[in-house]
Amino acid sequence: MKILVTGGSGRIGRYVVKELGSAGHDVTSVDIVAPEGGLSRSLRVDLTDAGEVYQALAAAGAEAVIHMGAWANAGIVSDARTYGDNVRGTFNLFQACADLGIQRVVSASSAQVYGFAKAPPVYVPVDEDHPLRPANCYALSKVVGEQAADYFVARFGMTILSFRLMGIRMPAQLNTEIDRLAGDPGDGGSLLWTRTDARDAALACRLAVETESVTSGPYNITGSRVVLSEPTAALVERYFGDKTEVRDALPGHISPMSCAKAETAFGYRPKFVWSPSQRHLESD
């Protein structure tokens, strides 16, 4: 399959490109910066320029798109640019796909739409029906991106999966963060003490474009367990208390954010499960 990946030079995008290429897909990476490693099929593209987006999709002959390109958080550039560029780039991409007949898109949203940095979850396990409480311009841009996806699905019959990604890290970063969190568990609540190996995020993207029939909408994508030794239920009780309703059991070290919808829809199950005693460095 010919697949275009936006943000292909980024923290997640580079793993998406590698995962797709290893599976035999014909991949074109687009980004505002050149990729590392001299990828043969790459273009320098500004997603806020609609013409560049159309040309990139046409040149790639794309049959599906994985959209990772965005300012990756608040505070990298001004709030106005974070929001404006992310929203404009996502709309440009969806519109170009609709006009060119590209029906399958996986689009990076974020678990920041749930607002855990400002307030504990309303309930756990957190599923895709949890209230959205964007706490910064980046999260707000992702909420609008999901709404744009709904619009293009309804108007053009496209299939767009919005991935609410949480705690995505490269392996070397995970190794360091687990040790840091072990020393200060209280600092982990905003990401529900859960981290996701970038290779698993890439796997989710590949499965979502390869699955023949899948439903549009939001999907939680994160690791399967907390990365601490303390059981999940104890962490939730200690740090969230009566602010968070426990709707279902949290056995062992299971993540408080559920990916059951993604597992059912396209078989997502993390391969690289990190814990204090289990690490998966890049060569694994």
Backbone as CSV, one residue per row, in Angstrom:
resi,resn,N_x,N_y,N_z,CA_x,CA_y,CA_z,C_x,C_y,C_z
1,MET,0.840,-1.187,0.000,0.000,0.000,0.000,0.885,1.251,0.000
2,LYS,0.481,2.265,-0.751,1.204,3.531,-0.752,0.654,4.413,0.369
3,ILE,1.523,4.722,1.333,1.096,5.435,2.535,1.964,6.671,2.732
4,LEU,1.323,7.807,2.944,2.034,9.035,3.264,1.970,9.277,4.765
5,VAL,3.107,9.599,5.365,3.196,9.869,6.798,3.594,11.324,6.991
6,THR,2.731,12.124,7.592,3.123,13.487,7.930,3.860,13.461,9.270
7,GLY,4.781,14.406,9.439,5.582,14.399,10.664,6.507,13.202,10.726
8,GLY,6.945,12.734,9.553,7.738,11.507,9.501,9.112,11.598,10.125
9,SER,9.575,12.810,10.423,10.870,12.977,11.088,10.726,13.107,12.594
10,GLY,9.495,13.118,13.098,9.258,13.380,14.510,9.462,12.173,15.405
11,ARG,9.200,12.379,16.687,9.434,11.364,17.716,8.643,10.087,17.458
12,ILE,7.399,10.224,17.012,6.580,9.059,16.683,6.692,8.728,15.207
13,GLY,6.677,9.759,14.371,6.642,9.552,12.936,7.775,8.710,12.399
14,ARG,8.973,8.878,12.958,10.111,8.095,12.443,9.906,6.600,12.684
15,TYR,9.237,6.259,13.781,8.952,4.848,14.058,7.812,4.337,13.178
16,VAL,6.861,5.222,12.869,5.777,4.842,11.962,6.340,4.520,10.582
17,VAL,7.232,5.377,10.099,7.851,5.148,8.791,8.597,3.814,8.776
18,LYS,9.344,3.547,9.836,10.109,2.301,9.915,9.195,1.081,9.978
19,GLU,8.140,1.160,10.783,7.200,0.050,10.922,6.512,-0.259,9.599
20,LEU,6.065,0.749,8.909,5.384,0.550,7.635,6.332,-0.010,6.579
21,GLY,7.554,0.529,6.541,8.527,0.040,5.572,8.890,-1.409,5.812
22,SER,9.028,-1.786,7.085,9.362,-3.172,7.422,8.257,-4.128,7.030
23,ALA,7.015,-3.618,6.992,5.869,-4.453,6.611,5.656,-4.492,5.098
24,GLY,6.524,-3.830,4.344,6.448,-3.898,2.895,5.648,-2.803,2.221
25,HIS,5.225,-1.789,2.973,4.466,-0.697,2.370,5.395,0.296,1.673
26,ASP,4.844,0.996,0.715,5.561,2.045,-0.018,5.294,3.362,0.715
27,VAL,6.306,3.866,1.416,6.102,4.970,2.357,6.754,6.251,1.859
28,THR,6.006,7.339,1.932,6.549,8.673,1.702,6.414,9.466,2.996
29,SER,7.521,10.016,3.467,7.531,10.824,4.681,7.532,12.293,4.312
30,VAL,6.670,13.079,4.963,6.700,14.530,4.773,6.862,15.209,6.126
31,ASP,7.637,16.278,6.141,7.909,17.025,7.370,8.516,18.359,6.965
32,ILE,8.578,19.278,7.910,9.246,20.550,7.620,10.753,20.429,7.797
33,VAL,11.206,19.310,8.380,12.644,19.045,8.494,12.937,17.716,7.811
34,ALA,14.157,17.578,7.328,14.544,16.353,6.639,14.678,15.209,7.628
35,PRO,14.344,13.984,7.224,14.464,12.842,8.120,15.915,12.434,8.318
36,GLU,16.195,11.786,9.443,17.509,11.215,9.673,17.640,9.926,8.865
37,GLY,18.867,9.596,8.488,19.098,8.317,7.835,18.893,8.311,6.335
38,GLY,18.644,9.491,5.739,18.568,9.559,4.287,17.448,8.752,3.673
39,LEU,16.245,8.824,4.248,15.104,8.105,3.680,14.896,8.520,2.227
40,SER,14.744,7.540,1.352,14.699,7.843,-0.083,13.419,8.560,-0.493
41,ARG,12.309,8.290,0.163,11.035,8.902,-0.213,10.618,9.891,0.862
42,SER,11.087,11.134,0.737,10.727,12.154,1.714,10.606,13.499,1.018
43,LEU,9.732,14.343,1.563,9.507,15.669,1.026,9.459,16.673,2.172
44,ARG,9.993,17.863,1.910,9.867,18.959,2.868,8.533,19.640,2.580
45,VAL,7.603,19.548,3.511,6.243,20.044,3.284,5.773,20.824,4.503
46,ASP,5.191,21.997,4.251,4.550,22.796,5.287,3.051,22.514,5.212
47,LEU,2.519,21.853,6.233,1.111,21.446,6.197,0.148,22.626,6.211
48,THR,0.617,23.792,6.627,-0.269,24.956,6.618,-0.425,25.548,5.222
49,ASP,0.353,25.056,4.261,0.239,25.473,2.860,-0.552,24.397,2.115
50,ALA,-1.805,24.699,1.788,-2.682,23.697,1.183,-2.116,23.161,-0.128
51,GLY,-1.493,24.025,-0.913,-0.940,23.581,-2.182,0.156,22.551,-2.005
52,GLU,1.012,22.760,-1.020,2.073,21.791,-0.758,1.493,20.446,-0.324
53,VAL,0.424,20.486,0.447,-0.211,19.244,0.907,-0.785,18.472,-0.273
54,TYR,-1.523,19.155,-1.141,-2.087,18.495,-2.323,-0.988,17.875,-3.172
55,GLN,0.081,18.645,-3.421,1.141,18.154,-4.289,1.822,16.930,-3.683
56,ALA,2.039,16.947,-2.353,2.704,15.815,-1.695,1.861,14.551,-1.800
57,LEU,0.572,14.674,-1.562,-0.307,13.511,-1.646,-0.366,12.956,-3.072
58,ALA,-0.426,13.868,-4.038,-0.487,13.430,-5.433,0.825,12.776,-5.858
59,ALA,1.950,13.365,-5.452,3.252,12.819,-5.820,3.470,11.437,-5.222
60,ALA,2.955,11.240,-4.013,3.116,9.946,-3.342,2.159,8.900,-3.882
61,GLY,1.115,9.327,-4.585,0.083,8.382,-5.021,-0.570,7.710,-3.835
62,ALA,-0.741,8.476,-2.753,-1.144,7.905,-1.472,-2.511,7.234,-1.527
63,GLU,-2.572,6.049,-0.922,-3.830,5.331,-0.740,-4.344,5.456,0.687
64,ALA,-3.460,5.837,1.602,-3.815,6.052,3.000,-2.819,7.047,3.581
65,VAL,-3.213,7.695,4.666,-2.367,8.706,5.297,-2.325,8.480,6.804
66,ILE,-1.138,8.615,7.360,-0.986,8.650,8.811,-0.476,10.041,9.161
67,HIS,-1.289,10.776,9.880,-1.060,12.208,10.130,-0.508,12.426,11.536
68,MET,0.822,12.587,11.603,1.499,12.848,12.867,2.057,14.267,12.927
69,GLY,1.979,15.000,11.835,2.602,16.313,11.766,1.838,17.362,12.550
70,ALA,2.539,18.014,13.484,1.930,19.074,14.301,3.003,19.632,15.222
71,TRP,2.745,20.812,15.778,3.506,21.209,16.955,3.110,20.259,18.068
72,ALA,4.090,19.611,18.683,3.824,18.445,19.527,3.388,18.768,20.949
73,ASN,3.328,20.041,21.297,2.868,20.416,22.630,2.756,21.926,22.674
74,ALA,2.126,22.417,23.719,2.121,23.856,23.951,3.517,24.296,24.387
75,GLY,3.868,25.544,24.072,5.117,26.100,24.562,6.301,25.988,23.624
76,ILE,6.145,25.297,22.500,7.228,25.216,21.526,7.275,26.506,20.708
77,VAL,6.104,26.958,20.283,5.936,28.263,19.637,4.809,28.967,20.389
78,SER,4.427,30.140,19.929,3.359,30.868,20.616,2.061,30.067,20.606
79,ASP,1.201,30.341,21.569,-0.079,29.627,21.640,-0.901,29.816,20.372
80,ALA,-0.903,31.046,19.834,-1.678,31.316,18.625,-1.178,30.474,17.460
81,ARG,0.141,30.318,17.364,0.684,29.528,16.261,0.463,28.037,16.500
82,THR,0.599,27.577,17.745,0.344,26.170,18.051,-1.057,25.777,17.615
83,TYR,-2.020,26.557,18.080,-3.422,26.258,17.745,-3.673,26.429,16.250
84,GLY,-3.273,27.579,15.711,-3.587,27.884,14.318,-2.940,26.922,13.336
85,ASP,-1.645,26.640,13.519,-0.953,25.741,12.594,-1.495,24.314,12.678
86,ASN,-1.746,23.843,13.905,-2.244,22.470,14.044,-3.622,22.301,13.421
87,VAL,-4.494,23.247,13.651,-5.844,23.156,13.100,-5.812,23.305,11.583
88,ARG,-5.066,24.289,11.096,-5.005,24.524,9.651,-4.365,23.339,8.926
89,GLY,-3.284,22.826,9.468,-2.616,21.701,8.831,-3.500,20.473,8.756
90,THR,-4.241,20.211,9.830,-5.132,19.044,9.846,-6.277,19.223,8.859
91,PHE,-6.866,20.423,8.827,-7.948,20.659,7.866,-7.437,20.532,6.434
92,ASN,-6.279,21.132,6.158,-5.717,21.039,4.804,-5.542,19.581,4.383
93,LEU,-5.027,18.785,5.293,-4.786,17.382,4.964,-6.086,16.643,4.702
94,PHE,-7.069,16.808,5.587,-8.347,16.122,5.405,-9.022,16.564,4.093
95,GLN,-8.987,17.863,3.807,-9.635,18.349,2.588,-8.948,17.801,1.345
96,ALA,-7.618,17.782,1.353,-6.887,17.244,0.213,-7.181,15.760,0.027
97,CYS,-7.230,15.018,1.118,-7.572,13.589,1.024,-8.973,13.401,0.445
98,ALA,-9.922,14.197,0.912,-11.293,14.095,0.396,-11.335,14.377,-1.100
99,ASP,-10.635,15.429,-1.527,-10.662,15.818,-2.931,-9.940,14.811,-3.824
100,LEU,-8.922,14.147,-3.285,-8.137,13.199,-4.073,-8.632,11.763,-3.939
101,GLY,-9.685,11.567,-3.147,-10.274,10.235,-3.019,-9.539,9.303,-2.068
102,ILE,-8.762,9.862,-1.174,-8.049,9.038,-0.175,-8.980,8.834,1.011
103,GLN,-9.357,7.596,1.261,-10.434,7.321,2.202,-9.981,6.984,3.616
104,ARG,-8.757,6.515,3.795,-8.326,6.044,5.128,-7.253,6.976,5.694
105,VAL,-7.547,7.546,6.871,-6.598,8.424,7.556,-6.531,8.042,9.026
106,VAL,-5.327,7.911,9.539,-5.096,7.820,10.978,-4.514,9.156,11.396
107,SER,-5.167,9.831,12.333,-4.773,11.185,12.712,-4.414,11.233,14.193
108,ALA,-3.263,11.829,14.496,-2.803,11.902,15.883,-3.581,12.961,16.643
109,SER,-4.389,12.512,17.591,-4.941,13.393,18.605,-4.048,13.214,19.840
110,SER,-4.572,13.406,20.999,-3.750,13.304,22.207,-4.636,13.050,23.416
111,ALA,-4.099,12.307,24.381,-4.811,12.127,25.648,-4.875,13.425,26.444
112,GLN,-4.151,14.449,25.993,-4.286,15.741,26.658,-5.695,16.305,26.541
113,VAL,-6.484,15.804,25.600,-7.868,16.283,25.493,-8.659,15.970,26.762
114,TYR,-8.207,14.990,27.546,-8.907,14.620,28.780,-8.565,15.544,29.948
115,GLY,-7.492,16.311,29.837,-7.177,17.305,30.863,-6.601,16.781,32.160
116,PHE,-5.902,15.654,32.135,-5.383,15.079,33.378,-4.289,15.924,34.021
117,ALA,-3.679,16.822,33.273,-2.644,17.677,33.855,-3.239,18.680,34.840
118,LYS,-4.528,18.976,34.702,-5.192,19.954,35.570,-6.131,19.316,36.585
119,ALA,-6.643,18.129,36.277,-7.604,17.478,37.178,-7.554,15.977,36.969
120,PRO,-7.775,15.193,38.038,-7.780,13.735,37.895,-8.901,13.279,36.974
121,PRO,-8.827,12.052,36.492,-9.930,11.533,35.674,-11.255,11.588,36.427
122,VAL,-12.324,11.801,35.702,-13.659,11.738,36.308,-13.936,10.310,36.749
123,TYR,-13.479,9.353,35.940,-13.639,7.940,36.275,-12.519,7.142,35.634
124,VAL,-12.312,5.973,36.156,-11.382,4.997,35.574,-12.076,3.628,35.534
125,PRO,-11.683,2.775,34.588,-10.752,3.016,33.494,-11.286,4.107,32.556
126,VAL,-10.360,4.913,32.036,-10.723,5.991,31.120,-10.974,5.402,29.735
127,ASP,-12.195,5.550,29.238,-12.503,5.130,27.874,-12.728,6.366,27.014
128,GLU,-13.095,6.164,25.764,-13.208,7.277,24.836,-14.424,8.158,25.094
129,ASP,-15.328,7.746,26.005,-16.478,8.573,26.356,-16.180,9.538,27.492
130,HIS,-14.994,9.475,28.057,-14.621,10.377,29.149,-14.748,11.832,28.693
131,PRO,-15.227,12.729,29.547,-15.359,14.140,29.159,-14.026,14.729,28.672
132,LEU,-14.138,15.613,27.680,-12.966,16.315,27.164,-12.820,17.639,27.917
133,ARG,-11.601,17.895,28.409,-11.343,19.083,29.215,-9.995,19.687,28.799
134,PRO,-9.871,20.173,27.567,-8.572,20.673,27.105,-8.073,21.811,27.989
135,ALA,-6.823,21.699,28.413,-6.278,22.654,29.373,-5.246,23.587,28.766
136,ASN,-4.935,23.411,27.486,-4.002,24.335,26.836,-4.314,24.390,25.341
137,CYS,-3.590,25.252,24.632,-3.871,25.477,23.213,-3.624,24.228,22.379
138,TYR,-2.639,23.440,22.774,-2.343,22.206,22.040,-3.517,21.238,22.150
139,ALA,-3.977,20.999,23.380,-5.100,20.083,23.576,-6.351,20.582,22.855
140,LEU,-6.565,21.898,22.889,-7.726,22.458,22.196,-7.618,22.217,20.696
141,SER,-6.416,22.348,20.135,-6.246,22.087,18.700,-6.559,20.642,18.360
142,LYS,-6.281,19.724,19.285,-6.562,18.312,19.042,-8.065,18.019,19.119
143,VAL,-8.766,18.700,20.024,-10.226,18.560,20.075,-10.837,19.023,18.755
144,VAL,-10.372,20.157,18.251,-10.885,20.678,16.985,-10.520,19.740,15.841
145,GLY,-9.337,19.144,15.887,-8.951,18.173,14.867,-9.883,16.976,14.838
146,GLU,-10.296,16.515,16.013,-11.252,15.405,16.070,-12.605,15.820,15.505
147,GLN,-13.013,17.056,15.796,-14.287,17.542,15.251,-14.218,17.666,13.733
148,ALA,-13.058,18.103,13.222,-12.883,18.172,11.773,-12.968,16.779,11.162
149,ALA,-12.376,15.792,11.841,-12.461,14.411,11.348,-13.912,13.968,11.247
150,ASP,-14.703,14.274,12.270,-16.121,13.910,12.244,-16.834,14.549,11.042
151,TYR,-16.476,15.786,10.766,-17.083,16.503,9.632,-16.757,15.813,8.314
152,PHE,-15.500,15.452,8.109,-15.113,14.833,6.837,-15.657,13.412,6.711
153,VAL,-15.786,12.720,7.815,-16.404,11.392,7.787,-17.867,11.509,7.360
154,ALA,-18.577,12.473,7.964,-20.002,12.629,7.670,-20.241,13.141,6.258
155,ARG,-19.396,14.069,5.782,-19.653,14.699,4.488,-19.096,13.909,3.315
156,PHE,-17.946,13.264,3.505,-17.266,12.621,2.383,-17.166,11.105,2.517
157,GLY,-17.693,10.551,3.590,-17.667,9.104,3.759,-16.280,8.535,4.011
158,MET,-15.365,9.381,4.489,-14.017,8.916,4.779,-13.991,8.095,6.060
159,THR,-12.924,7.336,6.246,-12.676,6.638,7.502,-11.483,7.312,8.166
160,ILE,-11.732,7.985,9.282,-10.670,8.704,9.992,-10.661,8.248,11.440
161,LEU,-9.526,7.718,11.871,-9.344,7.277,13.245,-8.494,8.309,13.971
162,SER,-9.014,8.888,15.028,-8.283,9.877,15.814,-7.649,9.181,17.018
163,PHE,-6.334,9.076,17.011,-5.614,8.363,18.065,-5.318,9.301,19.236
164,ARG,-5.938,9.019,20.384,-5.641,9.771,21.600,-4.415,9.137,22.260
165,LEU,-3.264,9.582,21.801,-1.983,9.010,22.222,-1.583,9.547,23.587
166,MET,-1.061,8.664,24.439,-0.646,9.109,25.771,0.734,8.577,26.134
167,GLY,1.577,9.486,26.592,2.871,9.103,27.150,3.795,8.424,26.173
168,ILE,3.792,8.849,24.908,4.649,8.211,23.905,6.094,8.628,24.135
169,ARG,6.970,7.646,24.220,8.388,7.920,24.429,9.230,6.961,23.588
170,MET,10.401,7.439,23.197,11.379,6.559,22.569,11.989,5.671,23.649
171,PRO,12.489,4.498,23.281,12.991,3.554,24.288,13.996,4.140,25.275
172,ALA,14.950,4.918,24.786,15.949,5.493,25.689,15.301,6.440,26.701
173,GLN,14.267,7.163,26.268,13.556,8.047,27.182,12.796,7.254,28.240
174,LEU,12.195,6.158,27.829,11.446,5.329,28.770,12.338,4.782,29.867
175,ASN,13.495,4.346,29.487,14.428,3.788,30.456,14.715,4.800,31.561
176,THR,14.899,6.049,31.181,15.196,7.116,32.140,13.963,7.492,32.954
177,GLU,12.812,7.573,32.295,11.610,8.039,32.982,11.112,7.053,34.025
178,ILE,11.248,5.772,33.759,10.810,4.792,34.754,11.586,4.963,36.054
179,ASP,12.885,5.170,35.953,13.701,5.380,37.148,13.297,6.667,37.859
180,ARG,13.003,7.716,37.092,12.602,8.987,37.697,11.261,8.856,38.410
181,LEU,10.297,8.199,37.785,8.985,8.041,38.392,9.025,7.177,39.638
182,ALA,9.912,6.198,39.649,10.038,5.352,40.838,10.430,6.191,42.056
183,GLY,11.205,7.245,41.828,11.613,8.109,42.929,10.579,9.141,43.294
184,ASP,9.628,9.414,42.399,8.612,10.432,42.663,7.297,10.040,41.981
185,PRO,6.596,9.029,42.521,5.351,8.566,41.888,4.284,9.647,41.782
186,GLY,4.303,10.600,42.695,3.302,11.655,42.667,3.358,12.503,41.424
187,ASP,4.486,12.474,40.719,4.650,13.266,39.511,4.071,12.563,38.285
188,GLY,3.552,11.346,38.471,3.106,10.561,37.324,1.630,10.579,37.049
189,GLY,0.837,11.252,37.877,-0.605,11.178,37.735,-1.150,11.774,36.458
190,SER,-0.483,12.789,35.921,-1.012,13.450,34.723,-0.981,12.540,33.503
191,LEU,-0.130,11.504,33.530,-0.103,10.496,32.468,-0.517,9.125,32.999
192,LEU,-1.223,9.148,34.141,-1.771,7.929,34.739,-0.702,6.859,34.944
193,TRP,0.523,7.304,35.223,1.667,6.416,35.496,1.919,5.429,34.355
194,THR,1.474,5.807,33.164,1.558,4.927,31.997,2.436,5.565,30.927
195,ARG,3.261,4.762,30.293,4.061,5.233,29.174,3.874,4.271,27.999
196,THR,4.105,4.793,26.796,3.920,4.005,25.580,5.191,4.029,24.766
197,ASP,5.696,2.866,24.441,6.852,2.766,23.560,6.449,3.259,22.171
198,ALA,7.260,4.135,21.583,6.949,4.682,20.266,6.764,3.584,19.219
199,ARG,7.424,2.452,19.426,7.278,1.345,18.491,5.874,0.749,18.557
200,ASP,5.249,0.792,19.732,3.872,0.314,19.840,2.888,1.295,19.212
201,ALA,3.158,2.590,19.360,2.313,3.583,18.683,2.374,3.381,17.171
202,ALA,3.573,3.095,16.673,3.740,2.834,15.237,2.989,1.580,14.810
203,LEU,3.041,0.549,15.650,2.303,-0.681,15.371,0.807,-0.398,15.266
204,ALA,0.286,0.411,16.187,-1.137,0.755,16.149,-1.496,1.443,14.843
205,CYS,-0.628,2.336,14.376,-0.881,3.029,13.112,-0.940,2.044,11.947
206,ARG,0.011,1.126,11.910,0.023,0.154,10.810,-1.229,-0.716,10.836
207,LEU,-1.583,-1.228,11.992,-2.767,-2.077,12.086,-4.026,-1.331,11.653
208,ALA,-4.094,-0.047,11.998,-5.296,0.730,11.695,-5.461,0.978,10.194
209,VAL,-4.356,1.093,9.446,-4.499,1.282,7.992,-4.637,-0.050,7.264
210,GLU,-4.139,-1.125,7.864,-4.217,-2.428,7.210,-5.550,-3.137,7.420
211,THR,-6.220,-2.861,8.528,-7.489,-3.532,8.814,-8.539,-3.109,7.786
212,GLU,-9.167,-4.075,7.175,-10.039,-3.800,6.030,-11.230,-2.934,6.402
213,SER,-11.886,-3.249,7.495,-13.066,-2.495,7.885,-12.934,-2.060,9.344
214,VAL,-12.955,-0.759,9.556,-12.813,-0.227,10.907,-13.667,1.033,11.016
215,THR,-14.151,1.302,12.198,-15.059,2.420,12.419,-14.297,3.697,12.728
216,SER,-14.728,4.789,12.137,-14.139,6.092,12.427,-14.410,6.485,13.879
217,GLY,-13.574,7.402,14.389,-13.787,7.922,15.727,-12.519,7.923,16.546
218,PRO,-12.627,8.293,17.830,-11.450,8.356,18.690,-11.070,6.986,19.236
219,TYR,-9.758,6.789,19.400,-9.232,5.550,19.970,-8.096,5.886,20.933
220,ASN,-8.207,5.395,22.163,-7.094,5.521,23.097,-5.946,4.621,22.658
221,ILE,-4.725,5.171,22.678,-3.541,4.388,22.378,-2.504,4.682,23.450
222,THR,-2.194,3.674,24.259,-1.184,3.854,25.290,-0.634,2.498,25.692
223,GLY,0.265,2.496,26.670,0.817,1.254,27.178,-0.220,0.472,27.951
224,SER,0.063,-0.802,28.174,-0.937,-1.672,28.797,-0.882,-1.681,30.319
225,ARG,0.188,-1.094,30.906,0.322,-1.146,32.364,1.017,0.108,32.877
226,VAL,0.865,0.354,34.169,1.641,1.416,34.796,3.092,0.951,34.885
227,VAL,4.001,1.901,34.906,5.419,1.544,34.864,6.051,1.551,36.252
228,LEU,5.222,1.441,37.290,5.705,1.395,38.667,5.393,0.038,39.288
229,SER,6.032,-0.229,40.418,5.808,-1.502,41.113,4.498,-1.504,41.891
230,GLU,4.030,-0.337,42.308,2.799,-0.238,43.087,1.596,-0.573,42.219
231,PRO,0.644,-1.361,42.725,-0.536,-1.711,41.927,-1.348,-0.491,41.521
232,THR,-2.022,-0.605,40.416,-2.779,0.517,39.862,-3.840,1.025,40.822
233,ALA,-4.609,0.125,41.399,-5.692,0.539,42.298,-5.161,1.348,43.468
234,ALA,-3.991,0.978,43.964,-3.401,1.698,45.088,-2.953,3.094,44.666
235,LEU,-2.402,3.211,43.466,-1.986,4.525,42.962,-3.196,5.441,42.786
236,VAL,-4.264,4.913,42.201,-5.471,5.703,41.990,-6.047,6.159,43.316
237,GLU,-6.105,5.280,44.289,-6.643,5.621,45.604,-5.776,6.662,46.304
238,ARG,-4.467,6.483,46.233,-3.555,7.368,46.972,-3.509,8.768,46.385
239,TYR,-3.523,8.875,45.058,-3.315,10.182,44.442,-4.591,10.845,43.920
240,PHE,-5.633,10.077,43.648,-6.880,10.656,43.149,-7.994,10.614,44.190
241,GLY,-8.009,9.596,45.046,-9.003,9.489,46.108,-10.422,9.554,45.597
242,ASP,-11.264,10.292,46.332,-12.686,10.337,45.974,-12.986,11.284,44.813
243,LYS,-11.962,11.892,44.229,-12.173,12.727,43.042,-12.426,11.892,41.791
244,THR,-12.052,10.619,41.845,-12.168,9.744,40.676,-13.027,8.532,41.005
245,GLU,-14.064,8.310,40.215,-14.926,7.149,40.393,-14.263,5.915,39.777
246,VAL,-14.188,4.840,40.524,-13.663,3.580,39.999,-14.848,2.764,39.513
247,ARG,-14.996,2.691,38.197,-16.164,2.048,37.602,-15.965,0.560,37.359
248,ASP,-14.724,0.146,37.252,-14.426,-1.256,36.980,-13.134,-1.590,37.693
249,ALA,-12.896,-2.856,37.894,-11.709,-3.292,38.616,-10.438,-2.877,37.875
250,LEU,-9.392,-2.607,38.659,-8.084,-2.269,38.112,-7.084,-3.304,38.609
251,PRO,-7.137,-4.500,38.041,-6.303,-5.590,38.558,-4.821,-5.364,38.293
252,GLY,-4.009,-5.768,39.237,-2.564,-5.741,39.055,-2.053,-4.370,38.696
253,HIS,-1.316,-4.298,37.577,-0.688,-3.052,37.148,-1.294,-2.526,35.845
254,ILE,-2.526,-2.882,35.554,-3.179,-2.461,34.325,-3.253,-0.935,34.247
255,SER,-3.103,-0.388,33.042,-3.194,1.059,32.877,-4.596,1.552,33.216
256,PRO,-4.712,2.722,33.861,-6.041,3.299,34.112,-6.722,3.809,32.854
257,MET,-6.007,3.877,31.726,-6.635,4.275,30.468,-6.832,3.042,29.600
258,SER,-8.053,2.780,29.227,-8.384,1.565,28.490,-8.158,1.719,26.994
259,CYS,-7.524,0.714,26.402,-7.366,0.631,24.937,-8.211,-0.503,24.363
260,ALA,-9.244,-0.902,25.102,-10.075,-2.027,24.664,-10.725,-1.762,23.317
261,LYS,-11.107,-0.525,23.056,-11.753,-0.200,21.777,-10.794,-0.441,20.617
262,ALA,-9.527,-0.027,20.766,-8.528,-0.228,19.710,-8.197,-1.700,19.536
263,GLU,-8.169,-2.443,20.632,-7.888,-3.876,20.524,-8.998,-4.585,19.752
264,THR,-10.237,-4.227,20.045,-11.369,-4.851,19.360,-11.425,-4.454,17.886
265,ALA,-11.142,-3.190,17.600,-11.311,-2.677,16.243,-10.220,-3.139,15.288
266,PHE,-8.960,-3.108,15.744,-7.879,-3.468,14.814,-6.735,-4.233,15.473
267,GLY,-7.016,-4.828,16.628,-6.073,-5.758,17.229,-4.877,-5.143,17.919
268,TYR,-4.996,-3.888,18.375,-3.859,-3.248,19.044,-3.611,-3.857,20.422
269,ARG,-2.425,-4.406,20.598,-1.945,-4.872,21.894,-0.454,-4.538,21.962
270,PRO,-0.032,-3.739,22.929,1.378,-3.347,22.999,2.308,-4.553,23.072
271,LYS,3.388,-4.492,22.304,4.406,-5.548,22.325,5.506,-5.245,23.333
272,PHE,5.775,-3.961,23.535,6.884,-3.552,24.391,6.324,-3.046,25.724
273,VAL,6.143,-3.982,26.652,5.530,-3.678,27.945,6.643,-3.371,28.949
274,TRP,6.709,-2.129,29.373,7.776,-1.664,30.263,7.337,-1.726,31.723
275,SER,8.266,-2.053,32.596,8.037,-2.081,34.035,9.397,-1.838,34.709
276,PRO,9.421,-1.690,36.024,10.710,-1.504,36.686,11.695,-2.645,36.429
277,SER,11.175,-3.843,36.189,12.068,-4.986,35.989,12.164,-5.448,34.540
278,GLN,11.394,-4.805,33.640,11.364,-5.223,32.253,11.596,-4.012,31.350
279,ARG,12.704,-4.012,30.620,13.057,-2.907,29.742,13.241,-3.448,28.323
280,HIS,12.964,-2.588,27.339,13.072,-3.007,25.932,13.856,-1.954,25.174
281,LEU,15.158,-2.066,25.169,15.967,-1.066,24.489,15.875,-1.234,22.984
282,GLU,16.431,-0.280,22.250,16.206,-0.150,20.812,16.561,-1.407,20.027
283,SER,17.520,-2.170,20.496,17.950,-3.351,19.749,17.028,-4.547,19.943
284,ASP,16.045,-4.445,20.884,15.158,-5.584,21.164,14.222,-5.854,19.993
